[in-house]
Amino acid sequence: MPYTVVHNAEKCDGCLTCVKACAEIHEGLANCQILKCGDKFVYFSCMQCKRPQCAEACPTGAMRRENEIVVLVRDLCVGCLNCVYACPWGVPRFNPQTGRVGKCDLCHERVAEGKKPACVEACPNEALAVKEVKPPAKKKAAAAAKAAPKAAPKAAAAKGG
């Protein structure tokens, strides 16, 4: 099931518990942020791009897209920073403690074990939640469905005349 983490700004008080939980399971580097925008707090993490520039820039294949998630295979990362410079959102970040890069992978390993992502599980206000992402309808299929009813009357008229 493709999924994402959604944020309810109305419930978020900016406590950063989610950020701390993320850092705890990712070698001290938080892969998400809480930003203050006016009087609200907003959650920011990897956009899980369909064509991730970070993965294209990675010379070792450590950064890649698997099952709709841009993942980082930590053991393959050499800390070259190509992904950091390639990401238009500034998501991958260098971890000086490990000499490698880190980024949000939606805690796909935890989710595979039946757990929630660390940030979602840790949020005391339930401002974060896991939401299933349904793929958009195919444009060609939608266009064909719209065209089909219009074509039927023409075909019937052609048979009758």
C-alpha positions as CSV (number, residue, x, y, z in Angstrom):
1,M,0.0,0.0,0.0
2,P,1.6,3.3,-1.0
3,Y,1.3,5.7,1.9
4,T,2.4,9.1,3.2
5,V,2.5,11.0,6.5
6,V,0.0,13.8,6.7
7,H,0.0,16.6,9.2
8,N,-2.9,18.4,10.8
9,A,-1.6,21.9,11.7
10,E,-4.7,22.5,13.9
11,K,-3.5,19.8,16.3
12,C,0.2,20.6,16.2
13,D,1.7,22.7,19.0
14,G,5.3,22.6,17.8
15,C,6.6,20.4,20.6
16,L,9.1,18.7,18.3
17,T,8.5,15.3,19.8
18,C,8.2,13.8,16.3
19,V,11.5,15.3,15.3
20,K,13.2,13.9,18.4
21,A,11.8,10.5,17.7
22,C,13.0,10.5,14.2
23,A,16.5,11.5,15.2
24,E,16.5,8.8,17.8
25,I,16.1,6.0,15.3
26,H,18.2,7.6,12.5
27,E,21.6,7.9,14.1
28,G,21.0,11.3,15.6
29,L,19.8,13.0,12.4
30,A,16.1,14.0,12.2
31,N,14.8,13.5,8.8
32,C,11.7,15.7,9.3
33,Q,11.2,19.2,10.5
34,I,8.5,21.3,12.2
35,L,8.5,24.8,10.8
36,K,6.7,27.8,12.2
37,C,4.6,29.7,9.6
38,G,2.8,32.6,11.2
39,D,0.9,31.3,14.2
40,K,0.9,27.7,12.9
41,F,3.4,24.8,12.8
42,V,3.9,22.8,9.7
43,Y,5.6,19.4,9.1
44,F,8.2,19.0,6.4
45,S,10.0,15.9,5.2
46,C,10.9,14.2,1.9
47,M,8.4,14.7,-0.9
48,Q,9.0,11.1,-2.2
49,C,9.4,12.4,-5.8
50,K,8.4,10.2,-8.7
51,R,11.7,11.2,-10.5
52,P,14.0,11.9,-7.6
53,Q,16.9,14.1,-8.5
54,C,18.8,12.8,-5.4
55,A,18.7,9.3,-6.7
56,E,19.8,10.2,-10.1
57,A,22.8,12.0,-8.7
58,C,23.8,9.2,-6.4
59,P,26.9,7.4,-7.9
60,T,26.6,4.3,-5.8
61,G,22.8,3.6,-6.1
62,A,22.4,4.2,-2.3
63,M,19.5,6.5,-3.0
64,R,16.7,4.9,-5.0
65,R,13.0,4.7,-5.4
66,E,11.4,1.4,-4.2
67,N,7.7,0.8,-3.9
68,E,6.8,4.5,-4.2
69,I,9.3,5.5,-1.5
70,V,12.7,7.2,-2.1
71,V,15.0,5.1,0.2
72,L,18.6,5.4,1.2
73,V,20.6,2.2,1.6
74,R,22.9,3.4,4.3
75,D,25.6,0.8,3.8
76,L,26.0,2.0,0.1
77,C,26.2,5.7,1.0
78,V,29.8,7.1,0.7
79,G,28.9,10.6,1.9
80,C,29.7,12.3,-1.4
81,L,26.8,14.8,-1.0
82,N,25.7,14.6,-4.6
83,C,22.1,13.9,-3.4
84,V,22.2,16.9,-1.0
85,Y,23.0,19.3,-3.8
86,A,20.7,17.6,-6.4
87,C,17.5,17.7,-4.2
88,P,15.4,20.8,-5.0
89,W,13.8,20.7,-1.6
90,G,17.0,20.4,0.4
91,V,15.8,17.2,2.1
92,P,18.9,14.9,2.2
93,R,21.2,16.0,5.0
94,F,24.8,15.1,5.9
95,N,25.2,13.5,9.2
96,P,28.6,14.4,10.6
97,Q,28.4,11.6,13.2
98,T,28.2,8.9,10.6
99,G,29.9,10.6,7.6
100,R,26.8,9.6,5.5
101,V,23.6,11.2,4.4
102,G,20.1,10.7,5.8
103,K,16.6,11.4,4.6
104,C,13.0,10.5,5.3
105,D,12.1,7.0,4.0
106,L,8.7,7.0,5.7
107,C,10.1,4.5,8.2
108,H,9.3,1.8,5.6
109,E,11.1,-0.9,7.6
110,R,9.0,-0.1,10.7
111,V,5.8,0.0,8.6
112,A,6.7,-3.4,7.1
113,E,6.9,-4.7,10.7
114,G,3.4,-3.4,11.4
115,K,4.5,-0.3,13.3
116,K,3.8,3.4,12.5
117,P,6.6,5.7,11.3
118,A,8.5,7.0,14.4
119,C,7.2,10.6,14.0
120,V,3.6,9.5,13.8
121,E,3.9,7.1,16.8
122,A,5.6,9.8,18.9
123,C,3.2,12.7,18.3
124,P,1.4,13.3,21.6
125,N,-1.3,15.4,19.8
126,E,-2.1,13.0,17.0
127,A,-1.2,15.7,14.5
128,L,0.6,13.2,12.3
129,A,-1.1,10.2,10.6
130,V,-0.4,7.6,8.0
131,K,-2.6,8.0,4.9
132,E,-2.9,5.6,2.0
133,V,-2.0,7.2,-1.3
134,K,-4.2,6.0,-4.2
135,P,-2.6,6.3,-7.6
136,P,-4.3,8.8,-9.9
137,A,-6.5,7.4,-12.6
138,K,-4.8,6.9,-15.9
139,K,-5.3,9.8,-18.2
140,K,-5.8,7.6,-21.3
141,A,-8.4,5.4,-19.5
142,A,-10.3,8.5,-18.3
143,A,-10.2,10.0,-21.7
144,A,-11.5,6.8,-23.3
145,A,-14.3,6.5,-20.7
146,K,-15.4,10.1,-21.5
147,A,-15.2,9.4,-25.3
148,A,-17.1,6.1,-25.2
149,P,-20.6,7.5,-24.5
150,K,-20.2,10.1,-27.2
151,A,-19.1,7.6,-29.8
152,A,-22.0,5.2,-29.2
153,P,-24.7,7.5,-30.6
154,K,-22.6,8.2,-33.7
155,A,-22.2,4.5,-34.3
156,A,-26.0,3.9,-33.9
157,A,-26.7,6.8,-36.3
158,A,-24.3,5.3,-38.9
159,K,-26.0,2.0,-38.7
160,G,-29.5,3.5,-39.2
161,G,-28.6,5.8,-42.1
